């Protein structure tokens, strides 16, 4: 029997990023919000009111049905904005990098 200490530790806090009047936050617990996976999502919020404007899936988390799902979650580890551009640089826990264009809501994998 597996001991509780072998359970996956939750994700580290990711500092929100504000561009213009929009604050971007990592959404760690997507399944609790009715999304298909934990990790891999960002939310755009009105910086003044805190009202959520939209969510975007940055990457897919592939789940193997034979393994515990919580050990397969891949969370966003860091998020930063590029100077003078409407782009977010995002890195997941496995070191994969993504660039999000916040105007078009498109994502490019950087490997």
N, C-alpha and C positions, 0 to 999 in steps of 0.2 A: 504494500500500500504506500502511495506517495505521501510524503510529509507536506504540511502546509508551507514550509519554507521553500519548497520547489515551485510554488505558484509564481507566475509571472508578476513582476513588479509593474505597477502602473507607469505611464509615461511621465517624463520630466515636464515641468512647466515650460511653455513656449511663450516668449514675450510677444504681445500684440504689436502690429505694425500699423501706423497711420499714414495714409497718403491722401492729401487733400482733406476732405471731410468724411473719409471712410476709414474705419478701423478694421483690420483683418486679424482674425483669430484662428488658431488651429482648433479643429473640432476632433477631440480624441474619442469620445464615446458616441459614435454615429449610430450604432445599433439602438441605443437608448432613445434616439430621436427618430427612429423608424427608417434609418438609412441602412444600406446593405452590408456595411462593414464598419469596424472600429479603425480609426486612423485614416489618413489620406484625404481628408476634407478640410477646406477652409470656409469660414463664414465672413461675409462682409456686413459690417454694421455701421449705421449712421453714428458718427463720432459724438454728436451732441446728445441724441436721444437714446442711443443704445439699441434702437430697433434694428432687427436683422433684415437686411435687404435681399441677400441671396446666399446660397451655398454652392460650392464647386468641388467636385471630386478631382483631386490632383493626380492620384494614381490608384490602381486596383490593388487590393490585397487578395491573394489567391489562397483559399482555404482548402486544406486536405481533410475530408470528412473522417478520416481514421485517426486524426490527432486532435488534441484539445484546442478549441478555437482561440482561447485567450492567449495561448502561447504562440499563435501564428499572427496576431495583430501586429501591424507595422505602423508606428506612429510618426508624426512629423516631429523632428528633433530641433529644427531651427528654421527661422523665417526672417528675411531681411529685405529691405527695399533698395532698389538701385537708384543712385543719384540722378535727378533730372529725367527720370523715365517712369512710366507707369507699369513697372515690372516688379514682381516679387521673386526672390530666390528662395527656394525651399529645399531642405535636405531631410530625408527620412532617416530612421534609426539605422538603416543598413548602409547609409552613406550615399544613396542614390540622390541625384540632384535634378531639380525641375525648375523651370522658369514659367511663371504665370503672368500673362498680359491681362491686367485688371480691366482694361477697356473692352477687349474682345472676349474675355473669360476663356482664353485658350491656354493650353499647357503644352510645353515642349520638354521632353526628357533630355537631360544633359549627360546621361550615362551613369 
